[in-house]
């Protein structure tokens, strides 16, 4: 299934699911009195007190629950950051089912874990050279292209989490995660086969340079290779940093944070509320448009001169259609993050692979973008007192260690096996595990809502907050 086939699958599945809401709500008995409160998978991400669900914050003390949550959190953070998807689909069920948090606090703590793991992974990646070229391992062009739209999508996802019924979010999760995990596993198998062919080719070349007695034969037609100069850790770090582009990303981050903080102090659905909401669009679209123009002009210039080298790590032509497609995927990834409390990497990670980014760079770039989006939510949640500080610090510490050691061990494994497809296998496994955990919990909750004859249609945006 090609990427465009995946998009058609997602759009058709989402359309059928959304339209079915109207059918189900029309068939509900009008004589029933439905409870006013409605909780979604991630109603925690809206900016005002939502619903009547009270905070449930267990005491942080040594117990089997903490041990199990630590193990799951460590593995989820390690594999999630390596795959570039964060792991929010694993953290939220873990915090609710095992530790005992309410869904609102669990989603906020999930963001803390994603932030910790992604921050440590970014620090590790900044000290790792690009596997093939003399360029940063983080593609800042792609980061500038996707980060603004991802943050804009998170805002949209937050709003939809207030309006969408619980069962619909569950269906959308299953459709999305099954589609992306299936595509990722096919991509991983394809890469594995290509790596196998390459390894066999290299082995045959090595065999031709050794005689029957095991003696090395030197071809005098070729000049001796000059050994590549090893860079120091500081040289690699400086090579991986691009201060001007990082400054732009930080300015976008600060702009969104200020707008979110200001929005928390105004009445929902008031004139100022909508003004502050709408101001996020020019900020995001402005940065995105600037990067689009830059990529388009550079790509067009290289094609006109016969230069086939890619403008950035992606090996696609930056046509208006492809740029529009990337915009759509960025918004979709952010929307998923807003609905689930994840970092949006469930879309961004697979997308980077589809446009030709090698797994190591795709993982580093997706994690870098997630660090900005998750930290934005964490700062906001802290100001709104949405999570207990002791638990947040403990889980962040676990995630920081997991993110670092996950990157370290997987990179060593890739170097030893010479198979970067391991990253893609991990990515697909994390997405599939998230589909199972979030899907099972969502189905169970939806069945309970059906038994209680709760309202199953769309809710009013202003009346639900």
N, C-alpha and C positions, 0 to 999 in steps of 0.2 A: 504494500500500500504506500504510494508516494505521498509526499507532504500535502499536495493539493487534494488528494483523495482523503487524507485525514481531516483537512479543513472542511470538506464537504460532509464527511461523516459527523463531525462535531456540530456544524451548523444545522444539519437536518435533525440530529438527535436533540439538540437544544430547542429547536423550533417545535418539534412534536411534544416535548416535555412541557414547554411553556403553554402551548395551546391546550394541553390536557388539563391545565389548572382551571380554565374556564368551564370545561365539560364537567369536571368533578364538583366544582363549587355550585354549578347550576343544579346538580342532582341531589345536593344536600337538602335535608328537610329544613324548610324555613321556620318551622315551629320550634326548633331547638334554640336554646340560649347558649351562645358560645362564650367561653371565657375571653376577657379582653386581653389577657396576657398571651403573648406568643414568643417563644424563644427559638432562635435559629442556631445553626451550627456555629455561627460566629457573630451573634448579636453583640458580642463584646467589643467589636471594632467600631461600633457607632460612637459618636462623640458625646452622647448624653446618656443619662440613666435610662436604660431600656428595660422595660418589663418589670415585673415584681419579683424576679428571682433574686434572692438574697445571696450575699457573698458567703461562701463556705471555704474557710481557710484553716486547714488542719495545722496542728502544732508541729514544728520541725523537731523531731526527736528520732533517735535510732530505733528502727523497726524493720521488719521484713519488707514492708511497703517501700520504705526509703531505699533499701538495698536493691530491690527489684527495679524500682524507678530509676535508680542510678545506673544500673546495668543497661536497661533499655535506652535511657537517655544518652548514655555514652555511645552505644552502638549506633543509635539513630543519628546522633550528631556526626559521628565519624563517617558513616556511609553517606549521610545526606549531603555533607559538604564536599566529599569526594565526587559524588555524582552531580553536584551543583544544584540540588533541588531543596536543600534546607532540612526537610524532615518534619515540617509542621503537621503533616497528616498522621504521623506516629506520635508526636508529643501530646497533642490534645486528648486523644483517647487514653493515653497512659496517665496523664494527670487527673483525668476525671474518674476512670475506672479503678486505678490502682491507688493513687495518693488520696483521692476523694475531694478534689476541688470542684467547684461549680464550673459550668462551661465558660462563663465570662472570664473568670480568673485564669482558667486553664489556657485559653487562647492568648491572654496577655503574657503568661509565663512562657508559652510556646515561642512568642516573639523574642523574649529574653534569651532563650536557648539558641534560637537561630542567629541572633546577633552575636552571642559569645562565640559560637562555632565558626561563623563566617569571618569574624574579626581575626581570630587566631589563624584561620586558613589563609586569609589575605596576607597576614604577616609572614606566614611560611612561604607562600607563593612569591612574595616580593624578593625572597632570597634564593629563588630557583631560576635558573636560566631557561630561555626558550629552547625546546628540544631540537629545533631545526634551523632557526634563523637568529640573526643578531638584532632582535627586537624584543620589547617587553612581553612577558608571558601573559599579561593582562591586555586585552585589546581595548584601548580607551575609546577608539572610534565607535565600537559596538556598544560600549558602556554608555557613552553619551547619546547614542541612538535610542537605547532601550530604557534607560533609567527614568527619564521624564514621563514617558508613556506608562511605565510600570507604576509609578506613584500616582498618576492620574487614574489608572485603572483601579488602584486600591481604594481611592475615594468613591469610585462608582460601585465597587464591590461592597463597601460599607453601606451605602445607600440601599443597594439591592438586598442586603442581608436583613434589613428592616422590613422590606416589602414582601420578599419571597417566602412562601410557606416552607416549613421544615422539610417536608417530604420532597419538594421540588429541588431543594439544595442537595439532598441525598442522591436523587436521580442524576442531577448534573455532575456530581462528583464521580459517580460510577461511570457515566458516559465518558467524561473527560479522562479520568485516570486509566481506564481500560484502553482507550484509544491511544493515549500517549505512551503507556507502558508497552503496548503491543508494537507500536512503531519503533520504540527504542530497542526492544529485543531483536526485531528484524535487522535494525541497523547494527547492533552489536554482533550478530551472527555474520552479517555481511563483512564487517571489518575483520572479524576473526579469520574468515576464509582468506581475505586479502593478505592478512599478516602471515598466515600459513604458507601461502604461495611465495611471498617475499622471503621468508626464512628458508624455504627449500631452494630458492634461487641463489641466495647467499651461500648456502651450504654447498651447492654444486660448484660455484665459483671458487670456494676454498679448496674443494677436492682437486680442481685442475691445477692448483699451485703446489701440490704435494705428490712426489713420485711414489712408486710401489714400496720403497723402503722407508717411507715416512719423512723423507728429506724435503725441506722447503725449496721450491724452485723460484728464482727471481727472474722476472721478465725485464731484460735490459732495455727494452724499448720505452719504458716508462721511467720518469724521474722519481727519485725517492720522495715520498710524501713528507712534508714539513709538519711536525706535530703541532696540533692546535694549542695555542697559548691558553693556559688555564686562567680564568678570572678569579679574583679574590671575592669574598663575600660582599665587601663594600662596593666593588665595581658592579657586581650583579644587581645589588640593591639600587644603585644610582641609575643603572640601565633600565630597570623596571619602573622607575618613577617618572611621571610626566606631570610636573607641577601645575602647568597652566590648565590642563584638562581636569586634574583633580580639583583645582580651585573652582572651575565651572560646576562640577558635580556637587561640591560643598555648597555653593551658592544656591543651586536648585534645592538641595536638602534644607537649607536654612529658610528659604522662601516658603516651602511647603509647611515646615514646622511652625513658622510664625502665623500662617493662615489658619492652621489647625488649632493653635492655641487661642487665637482671637475668636475663632468660631465657637469654641467651648464656652465663651462668656456671653454669647448672644442667645436670644430665644429661638428655638427651632422654628423654621419656616417663616421667620420674620424677614423684612427686606434686607437687613444687614447679613442675615444668614445666607441668603441666596447670592448676595454680592460677593461675600468671602468665598463661597463655593465656586462661583464662576471665575474668580480671579486665578484659580488654580489652572484653568485651561490655557490662558495666554502664556503663563510661565512655562508650562510643559510643552506646549505646541511651539513656542518660540525657540527653545533649545533644540527640540527635535527637528524643526524646519532648518535651522542653521546647519546641523549635522547632515541632514538630507542633501542640502544644496552642495555642501562640501564633498560628500561622497559621490554625488551625481556628476559634478564637474570634473573631479579627478578621474573617475571611471571613464567618462566620455573622452577626456584628454588622452588617456592611455590607449584607448581603443583606436583613436584617430591616428596615433603614431605607430600602431602595430604592436604595442607593448601588451603582452598577455598576462603580466603579473597583476595579482589582485591588489586592490587599494588597501584592504585590511586583511584580516585572517579569513574572512568569508570569501569563497571562490565563486561568487555569483556576480552577475552584472547588476550594478546599482541603477536599475531602470525605475521610473516612477511607479510601475506596478509592483516591483519587488519592495520598494520603500514603503508603499501603502500596506503591503502584506505584513512587513515588519512592525508597522505602527499598530495594525490590528492585533498581532500576536502579543505585542507589549501591553496593550490595554487589556487583552484577554488574560494574560498572566497576572496583572495587577488585580483584576476583578476576582480571579480565583483566590488570590491572596487575601483580598478584602472579605470574601465569603467564608474562608476556612481558617484564617489566622495563620496562614503559611506565608512564605516569602515570595511567592510568585515564580519560584524556580521550576515548578512542575511544567511550566510552558517554556520558560526561557532556556533551560538546560537542553531539552530535546531540540528546540528550534535552532540553537547555535550549531548543533551537530548536523542538522539538516541543510544548513546553508554552507556547509563545508569547513567549519572550524574544527581543528583537530581536538581530540578529547581533553588533552591537558590544558589547552588554552580555553576551551569551552567551560571546563570546570572552574578555572581561575577567574574568568570573566563573569560567569553567572554568580559565583560566590561574592565577588567584589560588588556587583550591583545589589545583591541581597543584603549586604552589610548596610548599605545606605537605607534601603526601604525598611528593614527590620528595626534599625536603630531609631528611625523616625517614629515608628509606632511605640517603641520602648520609652522614649522620652515623653511622649504624649501620655502614655499609660501611667508613667511615674507621676506626672503633674496631676493626673486625675485620681491617683491613689487606687489603681485597679489591681494591684498585686502586692502580696506581702514581701517586704524587703529581704528578710532572712532567706526565704525560699528562693527568691530571685537571684540573690548573690550565690547561693549554693549551686543552683542549676546552671548559672552562667559559668561558674568555675568548672563544673563537670564538662560543659560544652566546649569551653576553651581548651581544656586538655584533650578532649575527644577530637576536636577539629585539627589540632596540631598533630597528634599521633596518627590520626586517620590519614592525613595527607602524607606524613612521613613514611608510614608502612606501605601504603598503596603505591607511592612513587618508587620505593625500593622494589616492590613486587613487579611493577611495570618494567623497571630497568633490568631486573633479573630474567623475566620471561620474554621481554621485548614485545609486549602485547598491550597497547594502549586501549584496546577494546574492553579491558577489564573495567575501566571507568564507566563505559556505556552499559555493561551488564549490571553494575552496581546501581546506576541511575534507574534502569528499568525495574530492578528489584525493589528499590525504595518506593517508586511510584505505585507498583502493584501492591506492596504491603500497605501503603496508605489507602489504596482503594478498598482493600479488605477491611481494615480497621474502621475507617470512616463510614464505609458502606454498611457494615454489620450494625454498628451503633446507630446509624441513621435509620436503617430499616426497623430496628427494634423500637426506637423512639416514635417513628411514624405509625407503626402498628398500635402502639399504646395511645397515640393521639386519636387514631380511628376508633378505638374501643371507647375512648372518653367522649367521642363525637365532638371533637374540637373543630373549629373552622379550618378548612383546608384550602381556602382561596387566597388571593392576594390581599394584603393588608394596606391600609392607608399610611402613607409615609409620615405625615404630620401627626396623625392620631396615635401612631404606634410608638412614639418616643416620649 
